[in-house]
Amino acid sequence: MSDDNIIKFERRKPKPQPKTISPVWRKALAWLAVIAGLILVWAYYQFIAPPNLP
């Protein structure tokens, strides 16, 4: 006898939990973004901006 026409009910596999960033890494990335922003502003005024700006 063939089992082709039988529906098998199976539990769904649980979805993997998305990985979260620890608060320490989040704070470190925020500080790095602030420092990178300050460096970009300094570089703009040092190399790109016209010299006669106040």
C-alpha positions as CSV (number, residue, x, y, z in Angstrom):
1,M,0.0,0.0,0.0
2,S,1.3,3.4,-0.9
3,D,1.6,6.4,1.5
4,D,1.5,9.0,-1.3
5,N,-2.0,10.4,-0.4
6,I,-1.4,10.7,3.4
7,I,-0.9,14.1,4.9
8,K,1.8,14.2,7.6
9,F,1.5,16.9,10.1
10,E,4.9,17.9,11.4
11,R,5.9,20.7,13.8
12,R,7.6,23.7,12.2
13,K,11.3,24.1,12.9
14,P,11.9,27.0,15.2
15,K,13.3,30.1,13.5
16,P,16.8,31.0,14.8
17,Q,16.8,34.0,17.1
18,P,18.4,37.1,15.5
19,K,21.7,37.9,17.0
20,T,21.7,41.1,19.1
21,I,24.7,43.4,19.7
22,S,25.8,43.7,23.3
23,P,25.4,47.1,24.9
24,V,29.2,47.4,25.2
25,W,29.7,47.0,21.5
26,R,26.8,49.4,20.8
27,K,28.3,52.0,23.0
28,A,31.7,51.5,21.4
29,L,30.3,51.8,17.9
30,A,28.5,55.0,18.9
31,W,31.7,56.6,20.2
32,L,33.5,55.5,17.0
33,A,30.9,57.2,14.9
34,V,31.2,60.4,16.9
35,I,35.0,60.4,16.6
36,A,34.8,59.7,12.9
37,G,32.3,62.6,12.4
38,L,34.7,65.0,14.2
39,I,37.6,63.8,12.1
40,L,35.5,64.3,8.9
41,V,34.5,67.9,10.0
42,W,38.2,68.7,10.8
43,A,39.3,67.3,7.5
44,Y,36.7,69.4,5.6
45,Y,37.8,72.6,7.2
46,Q,41.5,71.8,6.9
47,F,41.6,70.7,3.3
48,I,38.4,71.5,1.4
49,A,36.8,74.7,2.8
50,P,37.9,78.0,1.3
51,P,40.5,79.8,3.5
52,N,38.5,83.0,3.9
53,L,35.7,81.4,6.0
54,P,35.3,83.0,9.5
